Amino acid sequence: MRLLLLILSNIFLFSSTTFCQFESEEEFLLSGDPFSNYAPTGQILNNPIETVSLSEEIELLRGTRKDILEFSGWTQADSIQYTYDGQNELERTTLIYDAGEWNSETRWINEYDAEDKLLTKVKQTKGNADWENHSKFNYEYDADNNISALSSQSWDSDIQNWTNRFQRHFEYDTDGLQTVQTSQSWTDNQWKNSVQWLYDYSSNNVKTTTFQGWEDQTMSWEDISKRRNTLGYDNNDNVISSLNEIWENEVWENDSKADYEFNAENEQTLRIQQEWDSEENDWRNYLRETTTFNGSAPFTQSTTILEFWDQEENDWRNDRKTISDLTEGGNISLLVRESWTSEWEVTDRTYYYYDITTNIAALELNPFNLSVSPNPGNGLVNINFTELDTKAAIQLFNVQGQLVYNKTISNSSNNMEVDFSNLPKGSYILQLKTDHQVSNQKILIL
C-alpha cells in the first residue's frame, strides 16, 4: 500500500476544512430544496452520499486539518477524520484544537444495507464524558435505487429515544428524474403536509419547479411560486450557461443567470453570475470566479479568485482567493485561503491526507501498530497494539460494513484474546479507535 501523506513538521493528527461545513450542508440539504441541482449531464443528483468503490485505484480521503493564521503565527484549528470499510464511509469525526489538545466535537455514523445503500446517518455530540445522540436521518429507496423517502429525528434525552421531526417523499419519472418532493412535519403526534415541489422537464436542459404550500382549510396544495432553469452545454457536456426565471404576472421574467468557461481538460476556468435589473431592463454583474491552473501532474496548482461587482466603482472588487496544490489524481492536497483588504492576506490553510488504495486489504492506517495472529485463522485471535493512555474501542466489521463485535478497553490494555470463530467465514475489518485516531487491520476467518 502506498500511503500518500504530506510530510510536515509537528503534524501528527488528521484534520479538516471544507468538511467543517458538513453539518450545516446536511441541514441545508434537508431544509431547502435537496436533490434539485443538475449534474453535468442534466440528470438530477438523487443520492446525497457517494460510496467509495475499491474496484480501481483511488485516493481515499483519510482526514484534513485546518490551521488559522493569527498574529502569533499558525494555530491548529479543527480536524475531520474519516473511517471506511471496504466500500463505504462508516464515520467522520470533527475535532477542535483548544488549549493544546485535540477534543472531539461531533461525529456522523453511517449504516448501510447489503447493497451498500445508505440507511441511516446518526449525528452525535461529545458530552461531558461520552458521545450523546443528537439527530438521525433515515433513507428509503425504490426499486431503481432512487431515494424514495427521507426522515429526520431528534434525540430526546428525557425519554432516551428518537422523536420525529420531518420527512420527505420523492417520486421519479421513467428516466430517473425527480418529479415530486413532498415535505411533512411531525405535529400533534401525526404527520402533516407542509410544502411540496413539483418538477417538470420540457426538454433535457429545462426544468420548471413549482413550489406549493398545504392549505388546511381547503385540504389541498396551493401554488406559491414557480421557477424555471434552462441549461446550455458545450460539446463535452460541460454546463456553459444557466438561466433562472420566475413566473410573474402570467409571464416568465428573468431573475439570474450564470455563464461558465472551461479549458481543454474540461476544467472550469470562469464563472460569472448576473442578476436581472428590472428597472434598467438589463443584466447586472454580481459575481465573478476565475481559476487558473499551473504545472502538470503531480505538481499541479490551481488559483481561484472570487470577485463581487462594485456598483459605485462600476468595477470588480477582489474578495477571496484560494490556492490549491493538487495530487496526481486531481484531488486537493493543500488549500490556502486569502482575503482582500488593500492587498491579499493569508487567513487559513488546510491539509488533506489520503490513502492510495486498490482493495480492502490496503485500508490500513496503523498508528497503534495493531496486529492480529494467527491471520488467517479459525477466528480465535490474539490482538496486540501499543500501550494506550486513553479509553479505546475494539470493533469488527464485515464486508457489508455491519458492526459484528464491539468492546471498550481500558488504558492499561495492550493485548487481548478474542474468539470470532462463531462468525461466518470470510474477510473482516478489525478496528482499534480512540477519540483521535484509528487503526485498521484485515482479518480472514477460514
C-alpha positions in Angstrom: 0.0 0.0 0.0 1.2 3.4 -0.9 0.3 5.9 1.8 0.1 9.5 0.4 0.8 11.9 3.3 2.2 15.4 3.3 5.3 15.3 5.4 5.0 18.3 7.6 6.8 19.3 10.8 4.8 19.0 14.0 1.9 17.4 12.2 0.7 14.1 13.6 -3.1 14.4 13.5 -5.6 14.4 10.6 -7.7 17.5 10.4 -10.3 19.5 8.5 -11.5 22.3 6.4 -14.1 22.1 3.7 -15.8 19.3 5.6 -16.3 21.5 8.7 -19.3 22.7 6.7 -20.7 19.2 6.6 -23.2 19.7 9.4 -24.6 22.9 8.0 -24.6 21.5 4.5 -26.6 18.5 5.7 -29.1 20.8 7.5 -29.4 22.9 4.3 -29.9 19.8 2.3 -32.8 18.8 4.4 -34.4 22.2 4.9 -34.1 23.7 1.4 -34.7 22.0 -1.9 -32.5 19.0 -1.9 -31.6 17.0 -5.0 -32.6 19.8 -7.3 -29.1 20.5 -8.8 -28.3 19.3 -12.2 -25.3 17.1 -12.7 -23.2 18.0 -15.8 -25.3 15.6 -17.9 -28.5 17.3 -16.9 -29.6 14.5 -14.6 -30.7 15.3 -11.1 -28.4 14.2 -8.3 -30.6 11.9 -6.2 -28.3 10.3 -3.7 -26.5 12.7 -1.2 -23.9 10.0 -0.4 -21.4 8.8 -2.8 -19.9 5.4 -1.9 -16.2 4.7 -2.2 -15.5 1.9 -4.7 -12.3 0.0 -4.4 -12.6 -1.7 -7.8 -9.9 0.7 -9.2 -7.1 2.7 -7.7 -8.4 5.8 -5.9 -7.2 8.4 -3.4 -9.2 7.7 -0.3 -9.5 10.8 1.9 -8.4 9.9 5.5 -8.5 13.3 7.1 -8.0 17.1 6.8 -6.5 19.7 9.2 -7.2 23.4 9.2 -4.8 26.0 10.5 -5.6 29.7 11.1 -3.0 32.4 10.7 -3.0 34.7 13.7 -0.6 37.5 14.9 1.4 34.9 16.8 1.6 32.6 13.8 -0.1 29.5 12.6 -2.6 27.9 15.0 -4.2 24.5 14.6 -8.0 24.9 14.5 -10.1 21.9 13.6 -10.0 18.5 12.1 -12.1 15.8 10.4 -11.2 12.1 10.4 -12.7 9.5 8.2 -13.2 5.8 8.8 -14.2 3.4 6.0 -14.9 -0.3 5.5 -14.2 -1.9 2.1 -16.9 0.1 0.4 -18.4 3.0 2.3 -17.6 5.8 4.7 -18.5 4.5 8.2 -17.8 7.5 10.3 -16.5 11.1 10.2 -15.4 12.8 13.3 -14.9 16.6 13.9 -12.2 17.6 16.4 -11.4 21.1 17.7 -7.9 22.1 18.8 -8.1 24.0 22.1 -5.6 24.7 24.8 -3.0 22.5 23.2 -5.3 19.5 22.9 -7.5 17.9 20.2 -11.0 17.4 21.5 -13.8 15.5 19.7 -16.8 17.7 19.0 -19.2 15.9 16.7 -19.3 12.7 14.6 -21.6 11.2 12.0 -22.1 7.4 11.9 -23.4 5.8 8.7 -25.2 2.4 8.4 -25.7 0.7 5.0 -27.6 -2.3 3.7 -26.1 -5.3 2.0 -26.3 -3.4 -1.4 -24.3 -0.5 0.1 -27.2 1.9 0.1 -27.2 4.3 3.0 -29.8 3.5 5.6 -29.1 5.9 8.5 -26.9 8.8 9.4 -26.6 9.5 13.1 -25.1 12.7 14.4 -23.6 12.6 17.9 -22.0 15.3 20.0 -19.4 14.9 22.7 -20.9 15.3 26.2 -19.1 15.6 29.5 -17.8 12.0 29.3 -19.1 10.2 26.2 -20.9 10.6 22.9 -24.5 11.7 23.1 -27.1 11.3 20.3 -28.2 14.4 18.6 -30.1 13.8 15.3 -30.8 11.0 12.9 -31.6 10.7 9.2 -33.3 7.7 7.7 -33.3 6.8 4.0 -35.6 4.5 1.9 -35.2 3.5 -1.7 -37.4 2.5 -4.6 -36.8 -0.4 -7.0 -34.5 1.7 -9.1 -32.3 2.7 -6.1 -33.6 6.3 -6.0 -34.3 7.7 -2.6 -38.0 7.4 -2.1 -38.2 8.7 1.5 -36.0 10.6 3.9 -36.9 11.3 7.5 -35.3 13.3 10.3 -35.4 12.6 14.0 -34.1 14.3 17.2 -32.8 12.6 20.3 -35.0 13.2 23.4 -32.7 12.7 26.4 -35.7 12.7 28.8 -37.2 9.6 27.3 -33.9 8.3 25.9 -35.4 7.7 22.4 -35.7 9.3 19.0 -38.6 11.7 18.2 -39.8 12.6 14.7 -39.1 16.0 13.2 -40.0 15.9 9.5 -40.0 13.6 6.5 -39.8 13.9 2.7 -41.1 11.6 0.0 -39.8 11.6 -3.6 -41.3 10.5 -6.9 -39.4 10.0 -10.2 -40.2 9.5 -13.9 -39.1 6.7 -16.1 -35.8 8.5 -16.8 -35.0 8.7 -13.1 -35.7 12.4 -12.9 -37.4 13.6 -9.7 -40.9 14.8 -10.4 -42.4 15.3 -6.9 -41.0 16.1 -3.5 -43.4 16.3 -0.5 -42.4 17.5 2.9 -44.3 16.7 6.1 -43.8 17.9 9.7 -44.4 15.9 12.8 -47.2 17.9 14.6 -49.5 16.7 17.4 -48.2 13.2 17.1 -49.0 12.8 13.4 -47.5 13.7 10.0 -48.9 16.8 8.5 -48.3 18.1 5.0 -46.1 21.2 4.9 -44.6 22.1 1.4 -44.2 20.4 -1.9 -42.1 20.8 -5.0 -43.2 19.7 -8.5 -40.6 19.3 -11.2 -41.4 19.4 -14.9 -38.9 18.8 -17.7 -39.9 20.2 -21.1 -36.5 19.1 -22.6 -33.2 17.7 -21.5 -31.9 21.1 -20.3 -35.0 22.8 -18.9 -36.6 22.2 -15.5 -39.6 24.0 -14.1 -40.1 23.9 -10.4 -43.5 24.7 -8.8 -43.4 25.4 -5.0 -46.6 24.7 -3.2 -47.9 25.1 0.4 -50.5 23.0 2.1 -53.8 24.8 3.0 -55.5 23.2 5.9 -58.9 24.8 5.3 -59.2 23.5 1.7 -57.1 20.4 2.4 -55.2 21.0 -0.8 -51.9 22.2 -2.3 -51.8 25.8 -3.4 -49.1 27.3 -5.7 -46.7 29.8 -4.0 -44.1 30.3 -6.7 -42.8 28.9 -9.9 -39.3 29.0 -11.3 -37.6 27.8 -14.5 -34.0 26.8 -15.0 -32.5 26.4 -18.5 -29.1 25.0 -19.0 -26.7 25.2 -22.0 -24.0 22.7 -22.8 -20.8 22.6 -24.9 -19.7 19.6 -27.0 -18.1 18.0 -23.9 -21.4 18.1 -21.9 -20.0 20.9 -19.7 -22.7 23.3 -18.4 -21.8 26.7 -20.0 -24.9 28.7 -19.1 -27.7 28.6 -16.5 -30.7 30.9 -16.8 -33.2 31.2 -13.9 -36.6 32.8 -14.4 -39.6 33.5 -12.2 -43.3 33.2 -13.2 -44.8 36.6 -12.6 -48.0 38.1 -14.0 -48.6 35.1 -16.2 -45.2 35.5 -18.0 -41.6 34.3 -17.4 -39.4 37.1 -16.1 -35.6 37.0 -15.8 -34.1 36.5 -12.3 -30.5 35.5 -12.5 -28.0 33.7 -14.8 -24.5 32.2 -14.8 -22.0 31.6 -17.6 -19.1 29.2 -17.5 -15.9 28.6 -19.4 -13.7 25.5 -19.5 -10.2 24.7 -20.7 -9.1 21.9 -23.0 -9.0 19.5 -20.0 -12.7 20.4 -19.2 -11.6 22.2 -16.0 -13.8 25.2 -15.2 -11.8 28.4 -15.6 -14.5 31.1 -15.3 -17.9 31.6 -13.7 -19.8 34.9 -14.0 -23.2 35.4 -12.2 -25.5 38.2 -13.0 -28.9 39.4 -11.6 -31.7 40.9 -13.6 -32.3 44.7 -13.0 -36.0 45.2 -13.8 -35.6 49.0 -13.6 -32.8 49.1 -16.1 -34.3 46.1 -18.0 -30.8 44.7 -18.3 -28.4 42.2 -16.6 -26.3 43.5 -13.7 -23.0 41.9 -12.7 -22.9 40.2 -9.3 -20.0 37.7 -9.0 -17.0 36.5 -11.0 -14.8 33.5 -10.2 -11.7 32.9 -12.2 -9.5 29.8 -11.9 -6.0 29.3 -13.4 -4.0 26.1 -13.5 -0.2 25.9 -13.4 2.1 23.0 -13.8 1.3 19.4 -14.6 0.7 16.3 -12.5 1.9 15.5 -9.9 2.8 19.2 -9.3 -0.4 21.0 -10.4 -1.6 24.1 -8.6 -4.9 26.0 -9.1 -5.6 29.5 -8.1 -9.2 30.7 -7.8 -10.1 34.4 -7.3 -13.6 35.4 -6.3 -14.8 39.0 -7.0 -18.0 40.9 -6.5 -19.3 43.7 -8.6 -19.0 47.2 -7.0 -21.9 49.3 -8.2 -20.4 52.6 -7.1 -17.0 51.9 -8.6 -18.5 50.2 -11.6 -15.8 47.5 -11.5 -15.0 44.1 -10.0 -13.8 44.1 -6.3 -11.5 41.3 -5.0 -12.9 39.3 -2.2 -11.3 35.9 -1.7 -8.5 33.8 -3.2 -7.8 30.1 -2.8 -4.6 28.4 -3.9 -4.8 24.6 -4.1 -2.0 22.1 -4.6 -3.4 19.1 -6.4 -2.4 15.4 -6.2 -1.7 13.4 -9.3 -5.3 12.1 -9.1 -6.6 15.7 -9.2 -7.6 16.0 -5.5 -6.6 18.8 -3.2 -3.6 18.2 -1.0 -3.1 21.7 0.4 -5.5 24.6 0.2 -4.5 28.2 1.3 -7.2 30.9 1.6 -6.6 34.6 1.3 -8.8 37.6 1.8 -8.6 41.0 0.2 -8.2 44.3 2.2 -5.9 46.6 0.2 -3.9 43.5 -0.6 -4.1 39.8 -0.4 -3.7 38.4 3.2 -3.5 34.8 4.1 -6.2 33.7 6.6 -6.0 29.9 6.8 -4.8 26.7 5.2 -6.0 23.1 5.1 -4.1 19.9 4.6 -5.7 16.9 3.0 -4.4 13.4 3.7 -5.1 10.3 1.5 -4.5 6.7 1.2 -3.9 5.4 -2.3 -5.6 2.0 -2.3 -6.9 -0.6 -4.6 -8.5 -3.2 -2.3 -9.9 -3.8 1.1 -6.6 -5.1 2.4 -5.0 -1.7 1.7 -7.3 0.1 4.1 -4.7 0.0 6.8 -3.7 3.2 8.7 -1.9 1.9 11.8 -0.9 4.5 14.4 -1.4 1.9 17.2 0.7 -0.9 15.5 -2.4 -3.1 15.5 -1.6 -6.7 14.7 -3.6 -9.9 14.7 -2.4 -13.5 14.9 -2.9 -16.1 13.6 -4.3 -14.4 10.5 -5.7 -16.1 8.5 -7.1 -18.4 11.2 -10.2 -20.1 12.6 -11.3 -17.0 14.4 -9.6 -17.4 17.7 -7.1 -14.5 17.6 -4.6 -12.6 19.7 -4.9 -8.8 19.2 -1.8 -6.7 20.0 -1.2 -3.0 19.9 0.9 -0.3 21.5 0.0 0.7 25.1 -2.8 3.2 25.3 -3.2 6.2 27.6 -6.9 6.6 27.0 -10.1 4.5 26.6 -10.5 2.8 23.2 -12.9 0.6 21.4 -12.2 -2.7 19.6 -14.7 -3.2 16.8 -15.1 -5.7 14.0 -17.0 -5.0 10.7 -18.0 -7.5 8.0 -17.6 -6.6 4.3 -21.1 -5.1 4.3 -19.9 -2.6 6.9 -22.1 -4.1 9.6 -20.7 -3.9 13.2 -20.5 -7.5 14.4 -18.3 -7.0 17.5 -17.8 -4.1 19.9 -15.8 -3.9 23.1 -14.4 -1.0 25.2 -10.9 -1.5 26.6 -9.1 0.4 29.4 -6.0 2.4 29.1 -3.9 -0.4 30.7 -4.7 -2.8 27.9 -2.2 -3.5 25.1 -3.3 -7.0 24.1 -6.4 -9.2 24.2 -7.7 -12.6 23.1 -11.0 -12.8 21.2 -13.0 -15.6 19.8 -14.6 -14.8 16.4 -15.0 -18.5 15.5 -18.8 -18.2 15.7 -18.8 -15.7 12.8 -19.3 -16.8 9.2 -16.1 -17.5 7.2 -14.7 -14.5 5.2 -13.0 -11.2 5.4 -13.5 -8.6 8.2 -12.0 -5.3 9.2 -10.8 -5.1 12.8 -10.7 -1.5 14.1 -9.0 0.0 17.2 -10.0 3.6 17.7 -9.9 6.3 20.3 -11.4 9.8 20.0 -8.5 10.9 18.0 -7.0 8.1 15.9 -7.9 4.7 14.4 -6.1 1.6 13.2 -7.5 -0.9 10.8 -6.5 -4.5 10.2 -8.0 -7.0 7.8 -8.9 -10.4 9.3 -9.6 -13.6 7.3 -11.6 -16.3 9.1 -11.2 -19.7 7.4 
